[in-house]
Amino acid sequence: MAFDTLPPSVHATHIADSYPILEVNHPAVRARVALHGAHLMEWTPTGQQPVIYLSPQAEYREGKAIRGGIPICWPWFGPNESTPDLPSHGFARNRMWELEAASESEKGVALTFALQDTPATHALWPHPFRLELHMKLEAELHLALHMQNTGSSPFTITAALHSYLAVGDIRRTVVHGLDGAEYMDTSGPRKPGLQQGDLHFTGEVDRDYMSGSTVRVSDAGLGRVITVQGSGSGSTVVWNPWIEKAKALKDLPDKDYLRFVCVETANVWRDFVTLTPGGTHELSATLRVE
Ligand code: TA6
């Protein structure tokens, strides 16, 4: 849709050359979304501090994923298993999406973005597809990634809504809701494990959990709890890079590993999704803060 027909609370601007973003200034919520990746950069319900972490060193150029926010990992999560040279976490987060719809109500703003296959995506992955990302930016945040196989042969995907949740201090942050879940530790050579009790952070954590249960992130630093409730998902990824891996990420300040935890509503590991021709799947997440 044309940017000159946006509802009054939504404003289009550029954060860098050829890099449009939408800014939402609504009585219930402030938010920013990049067309690149349909990438949510900010979600701040009125009366709260930003709920989503965004790196002050994030780079804004086509083909480079924004560090922080909520990257859309699709059609594969992590390294591509058969061709490791392909971009990590797929290509959906590295391409310009179309804005298809924007509306507002007294509760907030709704935006719909779309991405379809092109010759450039076929060079990376040979399947016709259509993605729609439906975003509700309100006192709660709702993201629904709708995927469709528009081709004539089946394909299999893995995916994640890679939410970077802002916390006051990772060392005083606890993730609840994964007790008893089987996980694959991917911080080094893959190692299976079983979560016992709540998850505390005393070093790097990079785990794919076989659990689609609601997760609560309690953050003693900012004195709040963020709830992540998924649907269409049987897996959850939790990541914090800790000291050494944070230092290796050029687009992240060294100390900012203290300021976020990724809790990602996912379809990963054994929870992959196969779409037959015409088939659809929806992966969605609702975030609340209290
Ligand atoms: O979700 C966890 C993870 O897959 C980690 O292994 C870590 O590398 C992170 O995502 C960030 O990946 P990126 O490609 O954005 O640097």
Boltz pocket constraint, residues with backbone or C-beta under 6 A from the ligand:
constraints:
  - pocket:
      binder: B
      contacts: [[A, 65], [A, 78], [A, 88], [A, 89], [A, 162], [A, 186], [A, 206], [A, 237], [A, 238], [A, 239], [A, 262], [A, 264]]
      max_distance: 6.0
